[in-house]
Amino acid sequence: MSRSVVGSVLGAAALALLAACGGDVSGAGSLQVEILWAGADGSAPAAGWRLLPEAGGSLPLTPVAPIPAGSLGHVLEAHGPAGRYGIAGPEGWSLVGGSVLFALQPGLPPLSLGVGRAGAIYLVPPDGTEVRDVVVTLPDGKPLDPATRFDRASGTDRRCILRPSGGPPLPKDVYVFAALSDGTFAEPVRVQVPPSGVATGAGLSHATNVPLEVLVTDLATGAPASGYRVGVHLVMGPLALDRDPQPTDAHGTLVLLGMPTALDPGSHLVGDAGGFWPIGVETLREGVLRVARVPRDGPSGVLRVLSAANSQPGGTLELRPEAADVYGLVAVARPGAGTATLFEARVPIGRYSVLVRDGDRVFVLDDLVDVRKEAKAEVRYEGVPSCHVQVHVEGGIQAGRRLTLRAYRLEGKHAVLAQGFEARRLARADHELHLPTGHYRLVLVDGDREGPPHDLVLARPGSQAVVRLYGVR
């Protein structure tokens, strides 16, 4: 199938419009079609094809001689009047999509039609990509019968072909999940499976995606960590894909493009020296992930966070060196159930502010914890509900414009940022922040310009507040 079947449908619509507008569609003559096939199918037979008039009957198709210049497949013709037709193929071949009627008129160029082998599913990836991996499921995402098998093929035309090779007949509807060669996923697509003997297919498009900015700081100093290599493991439905590690720039920044907004649990970043940080839908909504690089060398100790009665398995640990203005997510070890430790991390010696999130519960240690060489520093997690702050941008945000919302937490002499304190690419006038208690300064940022700040004190855990901000003028 060297052209999309969608083109055939559009061509048929154009011919119908011609007839509706008074074009000459009377009389019989040469009705021409060009059948196109996927490269991995080999060459489709030129004999055995028939036009099926809408009113019934059959018109045999024969190859046009000489072969028209510029043709990509077999150009076939039958003698008949203008009208709506289907097409039937020789044994083992059919029009992709089955019983589709299209308009034909004598004297017009051949109509391109995609054909394929009986029972196969043809997938057309987005331009410039190929299908790297594919899984077929039931419409609810559950697996097909374990006995179901597919033979997969692809050719230089990038089409991916799935041919059932074993197991019970496919249900009338299936879902197709595909990972693409550019490190992204295709939008899952529902495919209707026609009766046995008919090929079917679908065009794939990229799943809705956004960029994610990863900011890496050195935990020992709080300075940007340049040259730190970060890889990505993404999970969407039954598929997973890995992207090769890329280094951060001189500002400790790496922008990851094409991150699907419908990521499933298990997606994470992988960094040098054992860095491991989960990525969730909320992270993608915020548009930024702040992580801390733990140096391989130098004196270090162990920071242990002890569990509390209201803690759940999981959670994240963020640390801020005493002199720094940012928290960074720290890769942790999780001892597991049945221990008093929620998680622990080996970190450079120094004094740190500690922030722990566990679902919608949050804990900030206002006193600095001192981590000494080869010693264990312990912090007891006492999570309380986050405060919910509804931020409204007065006057809205102009279409096509993207702002950044920042909520700086004022800690001593430092105005600091942490995960969840910032939202990039803000395009809507309303956004909700989940913050620990404390004194904040909220501001909108447009490029290197900031709007007027708004100070806010959140004194009670679980409290709610509404803040109205004015954009950059």
VOVODO-800158 format. One record per residue (C-alpha): x negated, y, z; residue in one letter. Coordinates in steps of 0.1 Angstrom, whole numbers, plus 5000, padded with zeros to 4 digits. Layout:
BEGIN
px	py	pz	type
X	Y	Z	A .
...
! end
This chain:
BEGIN
px	py	pz	type
5000	5000	5000	M .
4978	5028	4987	S .
5006	5054	4993	R .
5030	5059	5022	S .
5065	5043	5018	V .
5077	5077	5031	V .
5067	5091	4997	G .
5090	5067	4980	S .
5119	5078	5002	V .
5112	5115	4994	L .
5110	5108	4957	G .
5144	5091	4958	A .
5158	5121	4976	A .
5145	5144	4949	A .
5161	5123	4921	L .
5194	5123	4939	A .
5192	5161	4942	L .
5185	5163	4905	L .
5217	5145	4898	A .
5237	5166	4922	A .
5225	5198	4905	C .
5237	5187	4871	G .
5206	5170	4856	G .
5212	5146	4827	D .
5215	5112	4843	V .
5237	5096	4816	S .
5226	5069	4791	G .
5202	5039	4794	A .
5165	5039	4789	G .
5132	5029	4805	S .
5134	5029	4843	L .
5099	5028	4857	Q .
5084	5019	4891	V .
5049	5016	4903	E .
5043	4989	4929	I .
5015	4996	4954	L .
5001	4972	4980	W .
4976	4971	5008	A .
4940	4963	4999	G .
4938	4934	5023	A .
4967	4916	5005	D .
4946	4912	4974	G .
4965	4920	4942	S .
5003	4918	4941	A .
5017	4898	4912	P .
5030	4918	4883	A .
5056	4892	4873	A .
5088	4882	4890	G .
5100	4917	4901	W .
5137	4927	4895	R .
5157	4958	4899	L .
5190	4954	4917	L .
5217	4979	4907	P .
5238	4992	4935	E .
5269	4978	4917	A .
5254	4943	4915	G .
5235	4923	4890	G .
5198	4921	4882	S .
5174	4938	4857	L .
5140	4920	4851	P .
5109	4943	4854	L .
5080	4938	4830	T .
5046	4955	4829	P .
5043	4987	4809	V .
5017	4985	4781	A .
4994	5001	4777	P .
4987	5007	4814	I .
4994	5044	4821	P .
4964	5066	4829	A .
4960	5073	4866	G .
4981	5045	4879	S .
4970	5028	4911	L .
4992	4997	4910	G .
5013	4978	4886	H .
5036	5000	4865	V .
5068	4981	4857	L .
5099	4989	4837	E .
5134	4977	4830	A .
5161	4990	4806	H .
5191	5005	4823	G .
5211	5036	4831	P .
5204	5062	4858	A .
5216	5051	4892	G .
5206	5037	4926	R .
5186	5005	4927	Y .
5170	4981	4951	G .
5141	4958	4942	I .
5134	4921	4947	A .
5100	4905	4944	G .
5086	4871	4935	P .
5084	4844	4962	E .
5064	4857	4992	G .
5067	4894	4983	W .
5091	4922	4990	S .
5096	4959	4992	L .
5082	4971	5026	V .
5114	4979	5046	G .
5136	4955	5027	G .
5169	4965	5012	S .
5163	5002	5005	V .
5182	5019	4976	L .
5164	5045	4955	F .
5174	5067	4926	A .
5160	5060	4891	L .
5165	5079	4859	Q .
5152	5071	4824	P .
5124	5093	4811	G .
5110	5102	4845	L .
5075	5092	4858	P .
5074	5059	4877	P .
5086	5059	4913	L .
5059	5046	4937	S .
5070	5018	4959	L .
5051	5001	4987	G .
5053	4963	4986	V .
5039	4936	5009	G .
5038	4900	5018	R .
5069	4885	5033	A .
5072	4888	5071	G .
5042	4911	5075	A .
5041	4943	5095	I .
5022	4971	5078	Y .
5008	5000	5099	L .
4995	5032	5083	V .
4972	5051	5107	P .
4968	5089	5107	P .
4944	5104	5081	D .
4908	5098	5089	G .
4913	5070	5114	T .
4917	5032	5115	E .
4935	5009	5139	V .
4909	4997	5164	R .
4933	4975	5185	D .
4970	4967	5184	V .
4995	4950	5206	V .
5031	4941	5198	V .
5056	4940	5227	T .
5093	4938	5233	L .
5111	4973	5232	P .
5109	4975	5270	D .
5071	4970	5269	G .
5072	4935	5282	K .
5051	4909	5264	P .
5064	4888	5235	L .
5068	4850	5239	D .
5033	4837	5248	P .
5034	4814	5218	A .
5037	4844	5194	T .
5006	4848	5173	R .
4995	4873	5146	F .
4968	4872	5120	D .
4954	4907	5116	R .
4939	4921	5084	A .
4927	4955	5071	S .
4911	4968	5040	G .
4893	4998	5026	T .
4926	5017	5024	D .
4927	5016	5063	R .
4961	4999	5064	R .
4964	4974	5093	C .
4985	4943	5085	I .
5000	4919	5111	L .
5011	4886	5098	R .
5031	4863	5122	P .
5012	4830	5123	S .
5029	4810	5151	G .
5055	4809	5177	G .
5092	4817	5176	P .
5108	4843	5153	P .
5102	4879	5162	L .
5131	4897	5178	P .
5149	4923	5156	K .
5131	4952	5173	D .
5095	4953	5186	V .
5072	4980	5199	Y .
5038	4986	5185	V .
5009	5000	5206	F .
4977	5010	5187	A .
4943	5023	5197	A .
4926	5043	5170	L .
4890	5046	5158	S .
4887	5082	5169	D .
4890	5072	5206	G .
4927	5081	5209	T .
4960	5062	5210	F .
4988	5062	5185	A .
5023	5071	5197	E .
5040	5038	5204	P .
5065	5031	5176	V .
5096	5010	5174	R .
5096	4987	5144	V .
5127	4970	5131	Q .
5119	4934	5120	V .
5140	4925	5089	P .
5152	4890	5082	P .
5125	4864	5073	S .
5110	4870	5039	G .
5110	4908	5041	V .
5079	4930	5049	A .
5082	4959	5072	T .
5060	4987	5084	G .
5056	5021	5101	A .
5034	5052	5099	G .
5014	5059	5130	L .
5008	5093	5145	S .
4986	5104	5173	H .
5001	5103	5207	A .
5007	5136	5224	T .
4974	5147	5238	N .
4956	5176	5255	V .
4920	5185	5262	P .
4905	5179	5296	L .
4877	5200	5309	E .
4853	5181	5332	V .
4833	5203	5355	L .
4803	5185	5372	V .
4784	5200	5401	T .
4754	5187	5420	D .
4765	5176	5454	L .
4732	5186	5470	A .
4733	5222	5458	T .
4768	5229	5444	G .
4751	5241	5412	A .
4763	5229	5377	P .
4749	5195	5368	A .
4738	5198	5332	S .
4729	5167	5311	G .
4751	5144	5333	Y .
4766	5117	5311	R .
4803	5110	5314	V .
4823	5082	5297	G .
4860	5076	5296	V .
4882	5045	5301	H .
4918	5051	5290	L .
4948	5029	5295	V .
4981	5033	5277	M .
5007	5005	5280	G .
4990	4972	5272	P .
4960	4987	5256	L .
4927	5001	5269	A .
4898	5018	5251	L .
4864	5032	5261	D .
4846	5062	5248	R .
4809	5064	5248	D .
4793	5086	5275	P .
4786	5123	5265	Q .
4764	5148	5284	P .
4776	5179	5301	T .
4763	5212	5288	D .
4741	5238	5306	A .
4772	5249	5326	H .
4779	5213	5338	G .
4810	5212	5315	T .
4822	5185	5291	L .
4854	5190	5272	V .
4872	5157	5264	L .
4896	5161	5235	L .
4925	5140	5226	G .
4935	5128	5261	M .
4969	5112	5259	P .
4995	5128	5282	T .
5011	5094	5288	A .
4981	5077	5304	L .
4988	5048	5327	D .
4971	5039	5360	P .
4936	5025	5356	G .
4924	5054	5334	S .
4892	5069	5348	H .
4859	5086	5341	L .
4826	5068	5345	V .
4794	5088	5352	G .
4757	5081	5357	D .
4746	5065	5389	A .
4779	5049	5397	G .
4802	5079	5393	G .
4839	5068	5391	F .
4869	5091	5391	W .
4906	5082	5384	P .
4925	5103	5358	I .
4962	5107	5362	G .
4990	5125	5345	V .
4988	5154	5370	E .
4951	5159	5362	T .
4959	5162	5325	L .
4987	5187	5334	R .
4962	5208	5353	E .
4937	5205	5324	G .
4905	5203	5346	V .
4887	5177	5367	L .
4861	5188	5392	R .
4837	5160	5401	V .
4805	5159	5421	A .
4773	5143	5410	R .
4755	5125	5438	V .
4717	5127	5433	P .
4699	5094	5430	R .
4669	5106	5450	D .
4663	5125	5482	G .
4673	5119	5518	P .
4709	5109	5523	S .
4734	5096	5549	G .
4768	5081	5549	V .
4801	5100	5553	L .
4829	5078	5565	R .
4866	5088	5565	V .
4885	5068	5591	L .
4921	5059	5583	S .
4952	5070	5601	A .
4986	5055	5607	A .
5002	5074	5579	N .
4975	5068	5553	S .
4980	5046	5523	Q .
4955	5026	5502	P .
4939	5050	5477	G .
4934	5087	5480	G .
4905	5109	5469	T .
4876	5126	5487	L .
4863	5160	5478	E .
4833	5177	5493	L .
4819	5212	5493	R .
4783	5219	5503	P .
4781	5247	5529	E .
4768	5273	5504	A .
4790	5264	5474	A .
4822	5278	5461	D .
4837	5246	5447	V .
4848	5212	5459	Y .
4839	5182	5438	G .
4855	5147	5437	L .
4831	5121	5451	V .
4830	5085	5441	A .
4837	5064	5471	V .
4836	5028	5483	A .
4868	5014	5497	R .
4863	4987	5523	P .
4899	4975	5518	G .
4928	4966	5541	A .
4922	4955	5576	G .
4894	4980	5584	T .
4894	5013	5601	A .
4877	5030	5572	T .
4898	5046	5544	L .
4866	5051	5523	F .
4830	5060	5526	E .
4803	5076	5504	A .
4765	5080	5505	R .
4758	5117	5501	V .
4727	5140	5504	P .
4720	5153	5539	I .
4737	5186	5546	G .
4768	5203	5559	R .
4801	5198	5541	Y .
4837	5209	5540	S .
4859	5179	5536	V .
4892	5177	5516	L .
4912	5144	5513	V .
4943	5138	5493	R .
4965	5108	5497	D .
4996	5111	5475	G .
5014	5143	5486	D .
4996	5143	5519	R .
4965	5163	5523	V .
4938	5169	5549	F .
4912	5196	5552	V .
4885	5196	5578	L .
4880	5232	5588	D .
4848	5225	5607	D .
4817	5215	5586	L .
4806	5179	5590	V .
4769	5174	5594	D .
4754	5144	5574	V .
4720	5135	5586	R .
4693	5113	5572	K .
4702	5075	5573	E .
4730	5083	5598	A .
4768	5079	5597	K .
4790	5109	5600	A .
4827	5100	5607	E .
4858	5121	5599	V .
4893	5110	5610	R .
4919	5115	5583	Y .
4949	5132	5596	E .
4971	5138	5565	G .
5000	5163	5566	V .
5024	5171	5538	P .
5012	5195	5511	S .
5027	5229	5508	C .
5046	5235	5475	H .
5040	5268	5459	V .
5062	5278	5430	Q .
5044	5303	5408	V .
5064	5325	5384	H .
5047	5347	5357	V .
5066	5379	5354	E .
5075	5387	5318	G .
5067	5352	5307	G .
5038	5341	5286	I .
5036	5351	5250	Q .
5041	5322	5225	A .
5007	5307	5215	G .
4989	5323	5245	R .
4973	5302	5272	R .
4965	5315	5307	L .
4946	5299	5336	T .
4962	5300	5371	L .
4938	5298	5400	R .
4945	5296	5437	A .
4913	5304	5456	Y .
4913	5291	5492	R .
4895	5316	5514	L .
4871	5296	5536	E .
4848	5319	5557	G .
4828	5340	5532	K .
4838	5317	5502	H .
4867	5319	5478	A .
4868	5282	5467	V .
4884	5260	5441	L .
4893	5223	5444	A .
4912	5198	5424	Q .
4948	5209	5421	G .
4940	5246	5429	F .
4939	5254	5392	E .
4959	5250	5360	A .
4944	5255	5326	R .
4963	5262	5293	R .
4993	5275	5312	L .
5020	5282	5285	A .
5052	5283	5306	R .
5062	5310	5331	A .
5067	5285	5360	D .
5042	5262	5376	H .
5041	5244	5409	E .
5010	5240	5430	L .
5006	5215	5459	H .
4981	5230	5484	L .
4969	5224	5519	P .
4976	5250	5545	T .
4953	5280	5545	G .
4948	5316	5532	H .
4949	5318	5494	Y .
4943	5344	5467	R .
4963	5336	5435	L .
4954	5351	5402	V .
4960	5347	5365	L .
4930	5346	5341	V .
4929	5353	5304	D .
4894	5346	5290	G .
4871	5366	5312	D .
4898	5390	5325	R .
4918	5386	5357	E .
4952	5399	5365	G .
4961	5415	5399	P .
4956	5391	5428	P .
4983	5379	5452	H .
4973	5369	5488	D .
4993	5341	5504	L .
4991	5324	5538	V .
5004	5289	5541	L .
5006	5283	5579	A .
5029	5253	5582	R .
5024	5219	5565	P .
5051	5210	5540	G .
5062	5246	5537	S .
5074	5261	5504	Q .
5067	5295	5489	A .
5075	5315	5457	V .
5048	5337	5442	V .
5054	5362	5414	R .
5022	5370	5394	L .
5016	5396	5367	Y .
4995	5386	5338	G .
4964	5403	5324	V .
4972	5437	5307	R .
! end
